[in-house]
């Protein structure tokens, strides 16, 4: 059991580092960003489950702060936007048992559904916290005439939709080519 735990921690560290590196390549649209780092995080969550996923997201958030990738305007905002929000991305792992069962039974349709559901859950959970900080800390950047809540909803809502679609498609392509990457012992 301890050997498996060590394996999960090592894998988590590698995945968090990969997510950070991928995040260094910003892809931004008009009023939203695409979190490409969520691709390896969600893959890990589907392989190891939500508990390990939360730990990995937390590492990703801490790496982002420590290595200078964080946008900082207030200490509370930093905590909510990085360790907390990124950890919540780990909730993508809630779907892991269902995906692993669909994979074992060879049900491609269910597997596709669970990959997108997992991606949506993790992305929505993460951007919920970004929405909160958007209201309380980033609202001053709202266009004139927009309420801070609406501004944060539009910006973060767009990020949820686009990140879910792009990450979900990337994970689906990966699943079709290397299904074994999605099967692991849930932690």
C-alpha positions as CSV (number, residue, x, y, z in Angstrom):
1,X,0.0,0.0,0.0
2,X,2.8,2.5,0.9
3,X,4.5,1.8,-2.4
4,X,1.3,2.7,-4.3
5,X,1.0,5.9,-2.2
6,X,4.5,6.9,-3.1
7,X,3.8,6.2,-6.8
8,X,0.7,8.4,-6.6
9,X,2.6,11.2,-5.0
10,X,5.4,11.0,-7.5
11,X,2.9,10.9,-10.4
12,X,1.0,13.9,-8.8
13,X,4.2,15.9,-8.7
14,X,5.0,15.2,-12.3
15,X,1.5,15.9,-13.5
16,X,1.4,19.2,-11.5
17,X,4.7,20.2,-13.1
18,X,3.5,19.3,-16.5
19,X,0.3,21.3,-16.0
20,X,2.4,24.3,-14.9
21,X,4.7,24.1,-17.9
22,X,1.7,23.8,-20.3
23,X,0.2,26.8,-18.6
24,X,3.2,28.9,-19.6
25,X,1.8,29.0,-23.1
26,X,-1.1,31.3,-22.6
27,X,-4.0,31.0,-25.0
28,X,-6.4,33.9,-24.5
29,X,-9.6,34.7,-26.3
30,X,-11.6,37.9,-26.2
31,X,-12.4,38.2,-22.5
32,X,-11.5,34.6,-21.4
33,X,-8.5,32.3,-21.0
34,X,-8.1,28.6,-21.9
35,X,-6.5,26.5,-19.1
36,X,-4.5,23.9,-21.0
37,X,-3.0,22.8,-17.8
38,X,-6.3,21.2,-16.9
39,X,-5.7,18.5,-19.6
40,X,-3.0,16.6,-17.6
41,X,-4.8,17.4,-14.3
42,X,-8.1,15.9,-15.6
43,X,-6.3,12.9,-17.0
44,X,-4.6,12.3,-13.6
45,X,-8.0,12.7,-11.9
46,X,-9.6,10.2,-14.2
47,X,-6.7,7.8,-13.5
48,X,-6.4,8.3,-9.7
49,X,-9.6,9.8,-8.4
50,X,-10.7,13.1,-6.8
51,X,-8.6,12.9,-3.6
52,X,-5.3,12.6,-5.5
53,X,-6.7,15.1,-8.0
54,X,-7.2,17.7,-5.4
55,X,-3.7,17.2,-4.1
56,X,-2.3,17.5,-7.6
57,X,-4.3,20.7,-8.3
58,X,-3.1,22.2,-5.0
59,X,0.5,21.5,-6.1
60,X,-0.1,23.1,-9.5
61,X,-1.5,26.2,-7.8
62,X,1.5,26.4,-5.4
63,X,3.9,25.9,-8.3
64,X,2.2,28.8,-10.1
65,X,2.7,31.1,-7.2
66,X,6.3,30.0,-6.3
67,X,7.6,30.1,-9.9
68,X,6.1,33.5,-10.7
69,X,3.1,32.6,-12.8
70,X,0.6,34.2,-10.5
71,X,-1.2,37.5,-10.9
72,X,-1.2,39.0,-7.5
73,X,-3.3,41.9,-6.3
74,X,-4.2,40.8,-2.8
75,X,-3.1,37.9,-0.4
76,X,-6.7,36.5,-0.2
77,X,-7.1,36.7,-3.9
78,X,-3.8,34.7,-4.4
79,X,-4.9,31.9,-2.1
80,X,-8.4,31.7,-3.7
81,X,-7.2,32.0,-7.3
82,X,-4.3,29.5,-7.1
83,X,-4.1,26.8,-4.4
84,X,-7.9,26.7,-3.7
85,X,-9.2,27.1,-7.3
86,X,-6.6,24.7,-8.8
87,X,-7.2,22.2,-6.0
88,X,-10.9,22.2,-6.8
89,X,-10.0,21.3,-10.4
90,X,-9.3,17.9,-8.8
91,X,-13.1,17.3,-8.4
92,X,-12.9,16.1,-12.0
93,X,-11.9,12.8,-10.4
94,X,-15.4,12.3,-9.0
95,X,-16.2,10.6,-12.4
96,X,-13.2,8.3,-12.4
97,X,-15.0,5.1,-11.2
98,X,-17.6,5.5,-13.8
99,X,-15.1,6.1,-16.6
100,X,-13.0,3.1,-15.5
101,X,-16.1,0.9,-15.5
102,X,-17.1,2.2,-19.0
103,X,-13.6,1.5,-20.2
104,X,-13.6,-2.0,-18.7
105,X,-16.9,-2.8,-20.4
106,X,-15.7,-1.3,-23.7
107,X,-18.6,1.2,-23.8
108,X,-17.1,4.0,-25.9
109,X,-20.2,6.2,-25.8
110,X,-20.3,6.2,-22.0
111,X,-16.5,6.8,-21.8
112,X,-16.9,9.9,-24.1
113,X,-19.7,11.2,-21.9
114,X,-17.7,10.7,-18.7
115,X,-14.6,12.3,-20.1
116,X,-16.5,15.5,-21.0
117,X,-18.5,15.4,-17.7
118,X,-15.2,15.1,-15.7
119,X,-13.7,18.0,-17.6
120,X,-16.8,20.1,-17.1
121,X,-16.9,19.3,-13.3
122,X,-13.2,20.1,-12.8
123,X,-13.3,23.3,-14.9
124,X,-16.5,24.6,-13.3
125,X,-15.2,23.9,-9.8
126,X,-12.0,25.8,-10.5
127,X,-13.7,28.7,-12.2
128,X,-16.2,29.1,-9.4
129,X,-13.4,30.4,-7.3
130,X,-12.1,32.6,-10.1
131,X,-15.7,34.0,-10.3
132,X,-15.6,34.9,-6.6
133,X,-12.2,36.6,-6.9
134,X,-13.4,38.3,-10.1
135,X,-16.3,39.9,-8.1
136,X,-14.2,40.9,-5.1
137,X,-10.8,41.7,-6.6
138,X,-10.8,41.9,-10.4
139,X,-14.1,43.8,-10.7
140,X,-12.4,47.1,-11.1
141,X,-11.4,46.0,-14.6
142,X,-15.1,45.6,-15.6
143,X,-16.1,47.7,-18.7
144,X,-18.0,50.8,-17.9
145,X,-21.7,50.1,-17.4
146,X,-21.1,46.4,-16.5
147,X,-21.7,45.1,-12.9
148,X,-18.7,43.3,-11.4
149,X,-20.8,40.1,-11.0
150,X,-21.8,40.1,-14.7
151,X,-18.3,40.9,-15.8
152,X,-16.9,38.0,-13.7
153,X,-19.6,35.7,-14.9
154,X,-19.0,36.5,-18.6
155,X,-15.2,36.3,-18.3
156,X,-15.1,33.1,-16.2
157,X,-18.2,31.5,-17.9
158,X,-16.5,31.9,-21.3
159,X,-13.4,30.2,-19.8
160,X,-15.4,27.3,-18.5
161,X,-17.0,26.7,-21.9
162,X,-13.9,27.0,-24.0
163,X,-11.6,25.1,-21.6
164,X,-14.2,22.3,-21.3
165,X,-14.5,21.9,-25.0
166,X,-10.8,22.1,-25.8
167,X,-9.6,19.9,-22.9
168,X,-12.5,17.5,-23.4
169,X,-11.6,17.0,-27.1
170,X,-7.9,16.6,-26.3
171,X,-8.7,14.0,-23.6
172,X,-11.1,12.2,-25.9
173,X,-8.4,12.0,-28.6
174,X,-5.9,10.8,-26.1
175,X,-8.4,8.2,-24.8
176,X,-8.9,6.8,-28.3
177,X,-5.2,6.5,-28.8
178,X,-3.9,5.4,-25.4
179,X,-6.8,4.2,-23.3
180,X,-4.4,2.6,-20.8
181,X,-3.4,6.0,-19.6
182,X,-6.9,6.5,-18.1
183,X,-6.8,3.3,-16.1
184,X,-5.1,3.4,-12.7
185,X,-5.7,2.4,-9.2
186,X,-7.9,5.0,-7.6
187,X,-6.2,6.6,-4.6
